[in-house]
Amino acid sequence: MDTDAFIAVHQGDWDRLGLLTRTRTLDAEGVEELIALYRRTATHLSIIRSTNPDPVLTARLSVLLQRARLRITGARVPMWRRLRDVLWEDVPAAMYDARWCIAVCGALLLLSAVISGIWFGVDPSARSAVLSADEQRQLAEHDFVGYYFEGHASGFAANVWTNNAWIALQSVVLGVTGVWPLWMILSNGLNIGVSAGVLGAHGQIGTLLVYLLPHGLLEITAICVGAGAGLRLFWAWVRPGPLPRTWALAHAARAMITVGIGLVLVLLVSGVLEAFVTPSPLPAPLRIAIGVIAWAGFLAVLLIRGRTVHRAGITGDLDEESVGDTVAVAA
């Protein structure tokens, strides 16, 4: 199909539809004409998508039809409902779509933390290469616990939240490189391993667990989810499947940014736990139990809710009318 010729033939209909959509008041004839032009333009869009999917023209007609449909139906989705759909459908679906990449990141972090923790715990020379004997003692006896009592709790929570959210969003956005998420996961695993090794060597492994688990389970999992979303973006670039590479990358990017939005809220909860639960005078088992409950809730959203909405066809991407770049592909 000759796209230029198609535009020349139907441009008048599209201009007229746009004019009617912007008109404040329409009589009965105007409404009938609006509906007829809407149906006609929808047919044009279908023809374009199936014969010669020009991205610019497809996007233009998609936006035009969306505005016309809103004018015809008068329906507008409330902001609270859209927010609910994003958090309860799009975010879990996008996270579930990246589940294997998330699992790789989680395994890498756990492996690096365990190996480095054992190494620094049993090898004094390895610990000395990183921290002097005085620094090790200071970390084990004062600094590790003292960190959670720095400043006012609300300010501490805000600082932790913004720092972790920034790290998670960096992992998603820079995930297309395929390097940044893995480097971030390894560095976090090594940092955990160093702290565990030093505290373990000084007989403070119980202190480590009491002051790490209440918030760390949720926080570390969220960081792994962010890194996994970044790797999923990288994989869409490497293996685009039946779609053009740039389109597959755009689809994955929109869905994975949805993950980043969800992680901002998850890390807010983690920051509150770190500021108000971890250093609280509550019994250690209760503090850990609160952290485990929050962690289990997040895993349920990721795995159970994510699987449900993913099977329903939700991907976390924008709807087709908003994207306007769908093409027919061979099965």
C-alpha positions in Angstrom: 0.0 0.0 0.0 1.2 3.5 -0.9 1.1 5.3 2.5 1.4 8.8 0.9 -1.6 8.1 -1.4 -3.6 6.6 1.5 -3.0 9.8 3.6 -3.9 12.1 0.7 -7.2 10.2 0.2 -8.3 10.1 3.9 -6.7 13.2 5.4 -9.9 15.2 5.1 -11.8 12.6 7.2 -9.1 12.7 9.9 -9.0 16.5 10.0 -12.8 16.6 10.2 -12.8 14.0 13.1 -10.2 16.1 14.9 -12.3 19.2 14.5 -15.5 17.5 15.8 -13.6 16.1 18.7 -12.5 19.6 19.8 -15.9 21.2 19.2 -17.5 22.1 22.6 -21.1 21.4 21.6 -22.5 19.1 18.9 -26.0 18.8 17.6 -27.5 15.4 16.7 -26.1 15.5 13.2 -22.6 16.4 14.5 -22.7 13.4 16.9 -23.7 11.1 14.2 -20.9 12.4 12.0 -18.4 12.0 14.8 -19.4 8.4 15.4 -19.3 7.6 11.6 -15.8 9.2 11.2 -14.6 7.4 14.3 -15.6 4.1 12.9 -14.1 5.0 9.5 -10.8 6.1 11.0 -10.6 2.9 13.2 -10.9 0.9 9.9 -8.1 3.0 8.4 -5.9 2.3 11.4 -6.6 -1.4 11.1 -5.6 -1.3 7.4 -2.4 0.5 8.1 -1.4 -1.8 10.9 -2.0 -4.9 8.8 -0.5 -3.8 5.5 2.1 -1.1 6.1 2.6 -0.3 9.8 4.1 3.2 9.7 4.9 4.1 13.3 4.3 7.8 13.0 0.9 7.5 11.2 -0.2 4.7 13.5 0.6 6.8 16.6 -1.1 9.8 15.2 -4.4 7.9 14.4 -4.3 6.1 17.7 -4.2 9.4 19.6 -6.9 10.8 17.4 -9.2 7.8 18.0 -8.5 7.8 21.7 -9.6 11.5 22.0 -12.7 10.8 19.8 -13.7 7.8 21.9 -13.5 9.9 25.1 -15.7 12.5 23.4 -18.2 9.9 22.4 -18.4 8.0 25.6 -17.6 10.8 28.0 -15.8 8.2 30.1 -12.8 9.2 32.1 -11.0 6.7 34.4 -10.5 8.3 37.8 -7.0 8.8 38.9 -7.3 6.6 41.9 -8.5 3.7 39.8 -5.7 4.1 37.3 -3.2 4.2 40.2 -4.8 1.0 41.6 -4.5 -0.7 38.3 -0.9 0.2 37.9 0.1 -1.0 41.4 -2.2 -4.1 41.5 -1.9 -5.2 37.9 0.9 -3.6 35.9 3.6 -3.7 38.5 3.1 -7.4 39.5 2.8 -8.4 35.8 6.0 -6.6 34.8 7.9 -8.1 37.8 6.7 -11.6 37.0 7.8 -11.1 33.4 11.3 -10.5 34.7 11.2 -13.3 37.3 14.1 -15.4 35.8 16.3 -12.4 35.6 15.4 -11.5 39.2 16.2 -15.1 40.2 19.7 -14.8 38.5 20.4 -11.5 40.4 19.2 -13.0 43.7 21.3 -16.0 43.3 24.4 -13.9 42.4 23.9 -11.7 45.4 23.4 -14.6 47.8 26.4 -16.5 46.3 28.7 -13.4 46.5 27.6 -12.6 50.1 28.1 -16.2 51.3 31.5 -16.7 49.7 32.8 -13.3 50.8 31.3 -13.7 54.2 33.0 -17.1 54.8 36.3 -15.8 53.3 36.5 -12.7 55.4 35.2 -14.6 58.5 37.9 -17.3 58.5 40.9 -15.4 56.9 42.3 -12.7 59.1 44.6 -11.5 56.3 41.6 -10.9 54.0 39.9 -8.8 56.7 43.1 -6.9 57.4 43.4 -6.1 53.7 40.1 -4.3 53.8 39.9 -3.0 57.4 42.6 -2.5 60.1 42.2 -4.4 63.4 40.9 -1.2 65.1 38.4 -0.6 62.3 37.1 -4.1 62.5 36.6 -3.8 66.3 34.9 -0.5 65.8 32.6 -1.9 63.2 31.7 -5.0 65.2 31.2 -3.3 68.6 29.9 0.2 67.7 29.4 1.2 64.0 27.2 -1.5 62.7 24.5 -1.0 65.4 25.2 2.7 65.8 24.3 3.3 62.1 20.7 2.6 62.8 20.5 5.2 65.6 21.9 8.1 63.6 19.7 11.3 63.7 16.0 11.5 63.9 14.1 8.4 62.7 12.0 10.2 60.1 15.0 11.8 58.5 16.9 8.6 58.6 14.0 6.8 56.8 13.8 9.5 54.1 17.6 9.3 53.5 17.6 5.5 53.3 14.5 5.5 51.1 15.8 8.0 48.6 19.3 6.3 48.4 17.8 2.8 47.8 15.2 4.1 45.4 17.9 5.9 43.4 20.0 2.7 43.2 17.0 0.6 42.1 16.0 3.1 39.4 19.6 3.2 38.2 19.6 -0.5 37.8 16.4 -0.5 35.7 17.3 2.4 33.5 21.0 1.4 33.0 20.1 -2.2 32.7 20.3 -2.1 29.0 24.1 -2.1 29.3 23.9 -5.6 30.9 26.8 -4.6 33.1 25.5 -2.1 35.7 22.9 -4.4 37.4 25.4 -7.2 37.8 28.1 -4.8 39.1 25.6 -3.4 41.6 24.5 -6.8 42.8 28.1 -8.0 43.2 29.1 -4.9 45.1 26.1 -5.2 47.5 26.8 -8.9 48.0 30.5 -8.2 48.8 29.5 -5.4 51.2 27.2 -7.7 53.1 29.9 -10.4 53.1 32.5 -8.1 54.6 30.2 -7.0 57.4 29.1 -10.6 58.1 32.7 -11.8 58.1 33.9 -9.1 60.4 31.0 -9.4 62.9 31.2 -13.2 62.7 34.9 -13.1 63.6 34.1 -11.0 66.6 31.3 -13.2 67.8 28.5 -10.8 66.7 26.7 -12.9 64.1 23.5 -12.7 66.2 23.7 -8.9 66.2 24.1 -9.0 62.4 20.9 -11.0 62.0 18.8 -8.9 64.5 19.8 -5.6 62.8 19.7 -6.8 59.2 16.7 -9.1 58.8 13.8 -6.8 59.9 14.4 -4.5 56.9 17.1 -6.3 54.9 14.9 -9.1 53.6 12.6 -6.6 51.9 15.3 -4.1 50.9 17.7 -6.7 49.4 14.9 -8.4 47.5 13.7 -5.1 46.1 17.3 -4.3 44.9 17.4 -7.7 43.2 14.1 -7.0 41.5 15.4 -3.7 40.2 18.6 -5.4 38.9 16.5 -8.2 37.4 14.3 -5.6 35.6 17.4 -4.1 34.2 18.7 -7.4 32.9 15.2 -8.1 31.4 15.6 -4.9 29.4 19.1 -6.0 28.3 17.7 -9.3 27.2 15.0 -7.7 25.1 17.7 -5.8 23.3 19.8 -9.0 22.7 16.9 -11.3 21.9 14.0 -9.2 20.6 11.9 -12.1 19.4 9.5 -11.5 16.4 9.4 -7.8 16.9 11.9 -5.3 15.5 14.7 -4.8 18.0 13.9 -1.1 18.8 10.2 -2.0 19.3 10.9 -4.9 21.6 13.3 -2.7 23.6 10.7 0.0 23.9 8.1 -2.5 25.1 10.4 -3.9 27.7 11.5 -0.4 28.8 8.0 0.8 29.4 7.1 -2.3 31.4 10.4 -2.3 33.4 10.0 1.4 34.3 6.7 0.3 35.8 8.7 -2.0 38.0 10.8 0.9 39.0 7.7 2.9 40.1 6.6 0.0 42.2 10.0 -0.4 43.8 9.9 3.2 45.0 6.9 2.3 47.2 8.4 -1.0 48.3 11.6 0.7 49.3 9.6 3.3 51.2 8.2 0.5 53.3 11.7 -0.9 53.8 13.0 2.5 54.8 10.3 2.8 57.4 11.2 -0.6 58.8 14.8 0.3 58.9 14.2 3.5 60.8 11.4 2.6 63.1 11.5 -1.2 63.6 15.1 -2.3 63.3 16.4 0.0 66.1 13.2 -0.2 68.2 13.1 -1.6 71.7 10.8 -4.4 70.6 12.0 -8.0 71.2 14.3 -9.3 68.5 12.0 -12.1 67.4 9.1 -9.7 67.0 11.3 -7.3 64.9 12.4 -10.1 62.7 8.8 -11.4 62.4 7.6 -8.0 61.2 10.3 -8.0 58.5 9.5 -11.5 57.4 5.8 -10.6 57.1 6.6 -7.6 55.0 8.9 -9.7 52.8 6.4 -12.5 52.4 3.8 -10.0 51.3 6.1 -8.6 48.7 6.9 -12.1 47.4 3.2 -12.9 47.2 2.6 -9.8 45.1 5.6 -10.7 42.9 4.9 -14.4 42.4 1.2 -15.1 43.1 -0.5 -11.9 42.0 2.1 -11.5 39.2 1.4 -14.9 37.8 -2.3 -14.3 37.9 -2.3 -11.0 36.0 0.5 -12.2 33.6 -1.6 -15.1 32.6 -4.5 -12.7 32.0 -2.3 -11.0 29.3 -1.2 -8.0 31.3 2.4 -7.1 30.6 2.9 -3.8 32.5 3.2 -1.9 29.2 0.9 0.9 28.1 -2.3 -0.1 26.4 -2.3 -0.5 22.6 -4.1 2.8 21.9 -1.6 4.8 23.9 1.4 3.1 22.4 0.2 3.0 18.8 3.1 0.9 17.5 1.7 -2.7 17.3 2.7 -4.6 14.2 1.5 -8.0 12.9 4.1 -10.7 13.4 4.4 -14.3 12.2 3.3 -16.8 14.8 
